[in-house]
Amino acid sequence: YDYGTLFGTSFPMNKAERIATFDSGSTHAMTLTAVDLDENGQPKKWKVENSWSASYGQNGYLIMSNPWFNEYTFRLVVDNKYVPENIMKAAQQKPIMVVPEDPLFQEDM
């Protein structure tokens, strides 16, 4: 949603700042069902199946813009066949221990 335009205000924090101050975090799950790509193969918008039931959205489905996806997606589960090789190699590295108070890894409420 474009709340800034709707309410005539701005929201100056970026994603990292929102996470660090607990203003934003991972609290909900949806299933990506389709992506609309531009002429360069870059995502423009995503079709998602929401977990709130078929009575929400269009029979349970919503469309999110790619900028919204980038700002508010925190965790993603992806079939390995869709993951680029360089990312798969990075996933094989030794894990880094994260402190318990790291805001990105707080338990979902």
DSSP file (Angstrom, degrees, kcal/mol; ACC not computed):
  #  RESIDUE AA STRUCTURE BP1 BP2  ACC     N-H-->O    O-->H-N    N-H-->O    O-->H-N    TCO  KAPPA ALPHA  PHI   PSI    X-CA   Y-CA   Z-CA
    1    1 A Y              0   0    0      0, 0.0     2,-1.2     0, 0.0     3,-0.2   0.000 360.0 360.0 360.0 146.6    0.0    0.0    0.0
    2    2 A D     >  +     0   0    0      1,-0.2     4,-2.1     2,-0.1     3,-0.2  -0.623 360.0 161.5 -97.4  73.1    1.1    3.6   -0.7
    3    3 A Y  H  >  +     0   0    0     -2,-1.2     4,-2.8     1,-0.2     6,-0.3   0.821  66.9  64.0 -65.1 -31.5    0.3    4.9    2.8
    4    4 A G  H  >>S+     0   0    0     -3,-0.2     5,-2.1     1,-0.2     4,-0.8   0.934 109.5  37.4 -58.3 -48.7    2.6    8.0    2.2
    5    5 A T  H  45S+     0   0    0     -3,-0.2     3,-0.4     3,-0.2    -1,-0.2   0.912 115.9  54.2 -68.7 -42.9    0.5    9.3   -0.6
    6    6 A L  H  <5S+     0   0    0     -4,-2.1    -2,-0.2     1,-0.2    -1,-0.2   0.901 121.5  28.7 -58.7 -43.5   -2.8    8.2    1.0
    7    7 A F  H  <5S-     0   0    0     -4,-2.8    -1,-0.2    -5,-0.1    -2,-0.2   0.395 106.4-119.1-102.2   2.5   -2.1   10.1    4.2
    8    8 A G  T  <5S+     0   0    0     -4,-0.8     2,-0.3    -3,-0.4    -3,-0.2   0.902  77.5 101.5  63.9  42.6    0.1   12.9    2.8
    9    9 A T      < -     0   0    0     -5,-2.1     2,-0.3    -6,-0.3    -1,-0.2  -0.820  63.3-121.1-142.1-179.9    3.1   11.9    4.9
   10   10 A S        -     0   0    0     -2,-0.3     0, 0.0    -3,-0.1     0, 0.0  -0.914   3.7-146.7-128.3 158.6    6.5   10.1    4.5
   11   11 A F        -     0   0    0     -2,-0.3    -7,-0.1     1,-0.1    -8,-0.0  -0.876  18.0-174.6-123.6  94.6    8.0    7.2    6.2
   12   12 A P        +     0   0    0      0, 0.0     2,-0.2     0, 0.0    -1,-0.1   0.607  48.2  99.9 -75.7 -13.6   11.7    7.9    6.3
   13   13 A M        -     0   0    0      4,-0.1     2,-0.1     1,-0.1    -2,-0.1  -0.513  62.4-143.0 -77.1 138.9   13.1    4.6    7.7
   14   14 A N     >  -     0   0    0     -2,-0.2     4,-2.4     1,-0.1     5,-0.2  -0.341  36.0 -90.0 -86.7 178.7   14.6    2.1    5.3
   15   15 A K  H  > S+     0   0    0      1,-0.2     4,-2.3     2,-0.2     5,-0.2   0.907 126.3  50.3 -58.7 -46.2   14.1   -1.6    5.7
   16   16 A A  H  > S+     0   0    0      1,-0.2     4,-2.6     2,-0.2    -1,-0.2   0.900 112.0  48.0 -60.9 -41.4   17.3   -2.1    7.8
   17   17 A E  H  > S+     0   0    0      2,-0.2     4,-1.7     1,-0.2     6,-0.3   0.888 110.3  51.7 -67.3 -38.8   16.2    0.7   10.2
   18   18 A R  H  <>S+     0   0    0     -4,-2.4     5,-2.1     2,-0.2     6,-1.6   0.892 112.8  45.8 -64.9 -38.6   12.7   -0.7   10.5
   19   19 A I  H ><5S+     0   0    0     -4,-2.3     3,-1.6    -5,-0.2    -2,-0.2   0.939 111.3  51.7 -67.7 -47.2   14.1   -4.1   11.4
   20   20 A A  H 3<5S+     0   0    0     -4,-2.6    -2,-0.2     1,-0.3    -1,-0.2   0.793 115.1  41.9 -61.9 -29.3   16.7   -2.7   13.9
   21   21 A T  T 3<5S-     0   0    0     -4,-1.7    -1,-0.3    -5,-0.2    -2,-0.2   0.283 111.6-117.6-101.6  10.0   14.0   -0.7   15.7
   22   22 A F  T < 5S+     0   0    0     -3,-1.6    -3,-0.2     2,-0.2    -4,-0.1   0.714  79.4 126.3  60.9  22.6   11.4   -3.5   15.6
   23   23 A D  S   <S+     0   0    0     -5,-2.1     2,-0.3    -6,-0.3    -4,-0.2   0.709  77.9  22.0 -78.2 -20.7    9.1   -1.4   13.6
   24   24 A S  S    S+     0   0    0     -6,-1.6     2,-0.3    -9,-0.1    -2,-0.2  -0.991  75.4 142.4-145.3 147.5    8.9   -4.1   10.9
   25   25 A G        -     0   0    0     -2,-0.3     2,-0.8    -3,-0.1    79,-0.1  -0.981  54.0 -64.0-171.4 179.8    9.5   -7.8   11.0
   26   26 A S        +     0   0    0     -2,-0.3    83,-0.2    78,-0.2     3,-0.1  -0.697  63.7 133.9 -84.6 108.3    8.5  -11.3    9.9
   27   27 A T        +     0   0    0     -2,-0.8     2,-0.3     1,-0.2    -1,-0.2   0.363  57.1  45.8-135.7   2.9    5.0  -12.0   11.2
   28   28 A H        -     0   0    0      2,-0.0     2,-0.4    80,-0.0    -1,-0.2  -0.993  60.1-143.3-152.2 150.8    3.0  -13.5    8.3
   29   29 A A        +     0   0    0     -2,-0.3    22,-0.6    -3,-0.1     2,-0.3  -0.946  18.7 169.7-122.2 142.6    3.4  -16.1    5.6
   30   30 A M  E     -A   50   0A   0     -2,-0.4     2,-0.5    20,-0.1    20,-0.2  -0.951  30.6-121.0-140.6 159.5    2.1  -16.1    2.0
   31   31 A T  E     -A   49   0A   0     18,-2.3    18,-3.0    -2,-0.3     2,-0.5  -0.915  20.2-134.7-106.3 125.2    2.7  -18.4   -1.0
   32   32 A L  E     +A   48   0A   0     -2,-0.5    16,-0.2    16,-0.2     3,-0.1  -0.660  30.8 169.1 -75.1 125.4    4.1  -16.9   -4.2
   33   33 A T  E     +     0   0A   0     14,-3.1     2,-0.3    -2,-0.5    15,-0.2   0.623  58.3   0.5-114.6 -18.6    2.1  -18.3   -7.0
   34   34 A A  E     -A   47   0A   0     13,-1.4    13,-2.6     2,-0.0    -1,-0.4  -0.982  53.8-149.5-164.4 157.6    3.2  -16.2  -10.1
   35   35 A V  E     -A   46   0A   0     -2,-0.3     2,-0.6    11,-0.2    11,-0.2  -0.998  11.4-143.8-135.3 140.3    5.4  -13.3  -11.1
   36   36 A D  E     -A   45   0A   0      9,-2.9     8,-3.4    -2,-0.4     9,-1.2  -0.921  24.7-160.0-102.9 117.1    5.0  -10.7  -13.8
   37   37 A L  E     -A   43   0A   0     -2,-0.6     2,-0.0     6,-0.2    -2,-0.0  -0.708   9.5-130.9-100.7 148.4    8.3   -9.9  -15.5
   38   38 A D    >   -     0   0    0      4,-2.9     3,-2.1    -2,-0.3    -1,-0.1  -0.186  45.9 -81.4 -82.3-175.5    9.2   -6.8  -17.5
   39   39 A E  T 3  S+     0   0    0      1,-0.3    -1,-0.1     2,-0.1    -2,-0.0   0.665 132.0  52.8 -64.7 -16.2   11.0   -6.9  -20.9
   40   40 A N  T 3  S-     0   0    0      2,-0.2    -1,-0.3     3,-0.0    -3,-0.0   0.304 121.1-105.3 -99.8   7.4   14.3   -7.4  -19.1
   41   41 A G  S <  S+     0   0    0     -3,-2.1    -2,-0.1     1,-0.3    -4,-0.0   0.640  76.5 137.1  80.2  14.1   13.2  -10.3  -17.1
   42   42 A Q        -     0   0    0      1,-0.1    -4,-2.9     2,-0.0    -1,-0.3  -0.742  61.1-101.4 -95.2 142.3   12.9   -8.3  -13.9
   43   43 A P  E     +A   37   0A   0      0, 0.0    -6,-0.2     0, 0.0     3,-0.1  -0.346  38.0 172.0 -63.3 137.0    9.9   -8.7  -11.5
   44   44 A K  E     -     0   0A   0     -8,-3.4    22,-2.5     1,-0.5     2,-0.3   0.712  68.3  -7.5-106.5 -44.7    7.2   -6.1  -11.7
   45   45 A K  E     -AB  36  65A   0     -9,-1.2    -9,-2.9    20,-0.3    -1,-0.5  -0.984  60.4-138.2-153.2 161.6    4.6   -7.7   -9.5
   46   46 A W  E     -AB  35  64A   0     18,-3.1    18,-2.7    -2,-0.3     2,-0.5  -0.943   9.0-141.6-124.8 140.6    3.8  -10.9   -7.7
   47   47 A K  E     -AB  34  63A   0    -13,-2.6   -14,-3.1    -2,-0.4   -13,-1.4  -0.905  30.1-174.2 -98.3 128.2    0.6  -12.9   -7.2
   48   48 A V  E     -AB  32  62A   0     14,-2.9    14,-2.5    -2,-0.5     2,-0.7  -0.944  26.4-136.3-126.7 145.3    0.4  -14.3   -3.7
   49   49 A E  E     -AB  31  61A   0    -18,-3.0   -18,-2.3    -2,-0.4    12,-0.2  -0.897  29.9-146.2 -96.0 119.6   -1.9  -16.7   -2.0
   50   50 A N  E     -A   30   0A   0     10,-2.9     3,-0.5    -2,-0.7   -20,-0.1  -0.462  12.2-136.2 -84.8 157.2   -2.7  -15.3    1.4
   51   51 A S  S    S+     0   0    0    -22,-0.6     3,-0.1     1,-0.2    -1,-0.1   0.330  86.6  89.5 -93.3   6.9   -3.3  -17.4    4.5
   52   52 A W  S    S-     0   0    0      1,-0.3     3,-0.2     8,-0.2    -1,-0.2   0.384 100.2 -97.4 -87.9   4.9   -6.3  -15.4    5.7
   53   53 A S    >   -     0   0    0     -3,-0.5     3,-1.5     7,-0.2    -1,-0.3  -0.132  39.3 -72.3 100.8 166.1   -8.8  -17.4    3.7
   54   54 A A  T 3  S+     0   0    0      1,-0.3     6,-0.6     5,-0.2     5,-0.4   0.600 120.7  72.6 -69.6 -11.5  -10.6  -17.1    0.4
   55   55 A S  T 3  S+     0   0    0      4,-0.2     2,-0.4    -3,-0.2    -1,-0.3   0.570  87.0  75.2 -81.1  -6.7  -12.8  -14.3    1.7
   56   56 A Y  S <> S-     0   0    0     -3,-1.5     4,-1.3    -6,-0.1    -6,-0.2  -0.873 105.5 -16.0-107.1 137.6   -9.8  -11.9    1.7
   57   57 A G  T  4 S-     0   0    0     -2,-0.4     2,-0.9     3,-0.2     5,-0.2  -0.466 124.0 -23.0  73.4-145.6   -8.5  -10.4   -1.6
   58   58 A Q  B >4 S-C   61   0A   0      3,-2.8     3,-1.2     1,-0.2    -1,-0.1  -0.826 129.7 -37.6-103.3  92.4   -9.6  -12.1   -4.8
   59   59 A N  T 34 S-     0   0    0     -2,-0.9    -4,-0.2    -5,-0.4    -1,-0.2   0.857 124.0 -45.5  55.9  36.9  -10.5  -15.6   -3.6
   60   60 A G  T 3< S+     0   0    0     -4,-1.3   -10,-2.9    -6,-0.6     2,-0.3   0.433 117.8 112.8  90.4  -0.3   -7.6  -15.5   -1.2
   61   61 A Y  E <   -BC  49  58A   0     -3,-1.2    -3,-2.8   -12,-0.2    -1,-0.3  -0.818  40.5-176.7-109.1 147.0   -5.1  -14.1   -3.8
   62   62 A L  E     -B   48   0A   0    -14,-2.5   -14,-2.9    -2,-0.3     2,-0.5  -0.900  21.1-131.8-132.7 161.8   -3.4  -10.7   -3.8
   63   63 A I  E     -B   47   0A   0     -2,-0.3     2,-0.4   -16,-0.2   -16,-0.2  -0.976  22.6-170.9-114.5 129.5   -1.1   -8.8   -6.1
   64   64 A M  E     -B   46   0A   0    -18,-2.7   -18,-3.1    -2,-0.5     2,-0.1  -0.960  22.0-122.1-120.2 141.0    2.0   -7.1   -4.6
   65   65 A S  E  >  -B   45   0A   0     -2,-0.4     4,-2.4   -20,-0.2   -20,-0.3  -0.374  25.2-116.5 -72.2 156.7    4.3   -4.8   -6.4
   66   66 A N  H  > S+     0   0    0    -22,-2.5     4,-2.7     1,-0.2     5,-0.2   0.891 115.6  55.3 -64.0 -38.9    8.0   -5.7   -6.6
   67   67 A P  H  > S+     0   0    0      0, 0.0     4,-1.9     0, 0.0    -1,-0.2   0.913 110.1  46.7 -59.3 -39.5    9.0   -2.6   -4.5
   68   68 A W  H  > S+     0   0    0      2,-0.2     4,-2.4     1,-0.2    -2,-0.2   0.932 110.9  52.6 -65.4 -44.5    6.6   -3.7   -1.8
   69   69 A F  H  X S+     0   0    0     -4,-2.4     4,-1.5     1,-0.2    -1,-0.2   0.923 110.6  47.8 -54.2 -47.5    8.0   -7.2   -2.0
   70   70 A N  H  < S+     0   0    0     -4,-2.7    -1,-0.2     1,-0.2    -2,-0.2   0.860 115.6  44.4 -64.8 -36.4   11.6   -5.9   -1.6
   71   71 A E  H  < S+     0   0    0     -4,-1.9    -1,-0.2    -5,-0.2    -2,-0.2   0.814 124.9  28.2 -78.0 -31.2   10.6   -3.7    1.4
   72   72 A Y  H  < S+     0   0    0     -4,-2.4     2,-0.5    -5,-0.1    -2,-0.2   0.352  89.9  99.4-122.3   6.6    8.5   -6.1    3.4
   73   73 A T     <  +     0   0    0     -4,-1.5     3,-0.1    -5,-0.2   -47,-0.1  -0.842  34.7 163.3 -93.7 130.1    9.7   -9.7    2.6
   74   74 A F        +     0   0    0     -2,-0.5     2,-0.4     1,-0.4    -1,-0.1   0.704  61.7  25.5-116.5 -33.5   12.1  -11.0    5.3
   75   75 A R        -     0   0    0      2,-0.0    -1,-0.4     0, 0.0     2,-0.4  -0.980  61.5-173.4-136.3 147.5   12.2  -14.7    4.8
   76   76 A L        -     0   0    0     -2,-0.4     2,-0.5    -3,-0.1    -3,-0.0  -0.996  14.6-154.1-144.4 134.2   11.7  -16.9    1.7
   77   77 A V        +     0   0    0     -2,-0.4     2,-0.4     2,-0.0    -2,-0.0  -0.954  26.7 178.0-107.7 123.3   11.6  -20.6    1.1
   78   78 A V        -     0   0    0     -2,-0.5     2,-0.2     2,-0.0     5,-0.1  -0.976  35.1-111.5-131.9 138.1   12.6  -21.5   -2.4
   79   79 A D    >   -     0   0    0     -2,-0.4     3,-2.4     1,-0.1     4,-0.3  -0.482  34.9-122.6 -62.0 133.8   12.9  -24.8   -4.3
   80   80 A N  G >  S+     0   0    0      1,-0.3     3,-1.6     2,-0.2    -1,-0.1   0.765 106.8  70.6 -53.8 -28.7   16.7  -25.2   -5.0
   81   81 A K  G 3  S+     0   0    0      1,-0.3    -1,-0.3     3,-0.0    -2,-0.0   0.693 100.1  48.0 -66.1 -15.4   16.1  -25.5   -8.7
   82   82 A Y  G <  S+     0   0    0     -3,-2.4    -1,-0.3     2,-0.1    -2,-0.2   0.413  90.4  98.6-100.9   0.3   15.2  -21.7   -8.8
   83   83 A V  S <  S-     0   0    0     -3,-1.6     5,-0.1    -4,-0.3    -3,-0.0  -0.775  78.1-117.9 -94.8 126.6   18.2  -20.6   -6.7
   84   84 A P    >>  -     0   0    0      0, 0.0     4,-2.1     0, 0.0     3,-0.7  -0.243  25.1-115.5 -59.4 149.7   21.2  -19.2   -8.7
   85   85 A E  H 3> S+     0   0    0      1,-0.3     4,-2.3     2,-0.2     5,-0.2   0.855 113.7  56.5 -57.0 -39.6   24.5  -21.2   -8.3
   86   86 A N  H 3> S+     0   0    0      1,-0.2     4,-1.7     2,-0.2    -1,-0.3   0.850 108.5  47.8 -65.3 -31.9   26.3  -18.4   -6.6
   87   87 A I  H <> S+     0   0    0     -3,-0.7     4,-1.9     2,-0.2    -1,-0.2   0.892 109.4  52.9 -73.2 -40.0   23.6  -18.2   -3.9
   88   88 A M  H  X S+     0   0    0     -4,-2.1     4,-0.6     1,-0.2    -2,-0.2   0.896 109.4  49.8 -61.1 -39.6   23.7  -22.0   -3.4
   89   89 A K  H >< S+     0   0    0     -4,-2.3     3,-1.1     1,-0.2     4,-0.3   0.906 108.3  52.5 -65.3 -40.9   27.5  -21.8   -2.9
   90   90 A A  H >< S+     0   0    0     -4,-1.7     3,-1.4     1,-0.3    -1,-0.2   0.857 103.2  58.8 -62.5 -34.0   27.0  -19.0   -0.3
   91   91 A A  H 3< S+     0   0    0     -4,-1.9    -1,-0.3     1,-0.3    -2,-0.2   0.688  97.3  62.1 -69.5 -17.2   24.6  -21.3    1.5
   92   92 A Q  T << S+     0   0    0     -3,-1.1    -1,-0.3    -4,-0.6    -2,-0.2   0.527  82.7 106.8 -85.3  -6.0   27.3  -23.9    1.9
   93   93 A Q  S <  S-     0   0    0     -3,-1.4     3,-0.1    -4,-0.3    -3,-0.0  -0.232  89.0 -83.1 -68.7 161.6   29.5  -21.5    3.9
   94   94 A K        -     0   0    0      1,-0.1    -1,-0.1     0, 0.0    -2,-0.1  -0.484  55.5-111.3 -64.1 129.6   30.0  -22.0    7.7
   95   95 A P        -     0   0    0      0, 0.0     2,-0.5     0, 0.0    -1,-0.1  -0.260  22.5-130.0 -63.2 150.7   27.0  -20.3    9.4
   96   96 A I        -     0   0    0     -3,-0.1     2,-0.3     0, 0.0    -3,-0.0  -0.900  23.4-120.2-101.8 127.3   27.5  -17.2   11.5
   97   97 A M        -     0   0    0     -2,-0.5     2,-0.4     1,-0.0     0, 0.0  -0.508  26.9-150.8 -69.1 129.0   26.1  -17.3   15.0
   98   98 A V        -     0   0    0     -2,-0.3    -1,-0.0     4,-0.0     0, 0.0  -0.830  20.7-110.6-102.2 138.7   23.5  -14.5   15.4
   99   99 A V    >   -     0   0    0     -2,-0.4     3,-2.1     1,-0.1     6,-0.2  -0.362  28.3-116.7 -65.7 147.4   22.9  -13.0   18.9
  100  100 A P  T 3  S+     0   0    0      0, 0.0    -1,-0.1     0, 0.0     5,-0.1   0.792 112.3  57.5 -57.7 -29.5   19.5  -13.8   20.3
  101  101 A E  T 3  S+     0   0    0      5,-0.1     5,-0.1     3,-0.0    -2,-0.1   0.407  71.0 128.7 -86.0   5.2   18.4  -10.2   20.4
  102  102 A D    X   -     0   0    0     -3,-2.1     3,-1.3     1,-0.2   -82,-0.1  -0.454  57.9-141.8 -59.2 122.0   18.9   -9.8   16.6
  103  103 A P  G >  S+     0   0    0      0, 0.0     3,-0.9     0, 0.0    -1,-0.2   0.753  94.4  61.3 -64.2 -25.0   15.6   -8.3   15.5
  104  104 A L  G 3  S+     0   0    0      1,-0.2   -78,-0.2   -79,-0.1    -2,-0.1   0.773 108.2  43.7 -72.3 -23.1   15.4  -10.3   12.2
  105  105 A F  G <  S+     0   0    0     -3,-1.3    -1,-0.2    -6,-0.2    -3,-0.1   0.054  79.2 129.9-114.6  26.0   15.4  -13.6   14.0
  106  106 A Q  S <  S-     0   0    0     -3,-0.9   -80,-0.1     1,-0.1     3,-0.1  -0.449  71.7 -88.9 -70.7 152.6   13.0  -12.9   16.8
  107  107 A E        -     0   0    0     -2,-0.1    -1,-0.1     1,-0.1     2,-0.1  -0.360  47.6-105.1 -62.0 141.3   10.3  -15.6   17.2
  108  108 A D              0   0    0      1,-0.1   -81,-0.1    -3,-0.1    -1,-0.1  -0.424 360.0 360.0 -65.0 141.6    7.2  -14.9   15.1
  109  109 A M              0   0    0    -83,-0.2    -1,-0.1    -2,-0.1   -82,-0.1   0.452 360.0 360.0 -86.3 360.0    4.3  -13.6   17.2
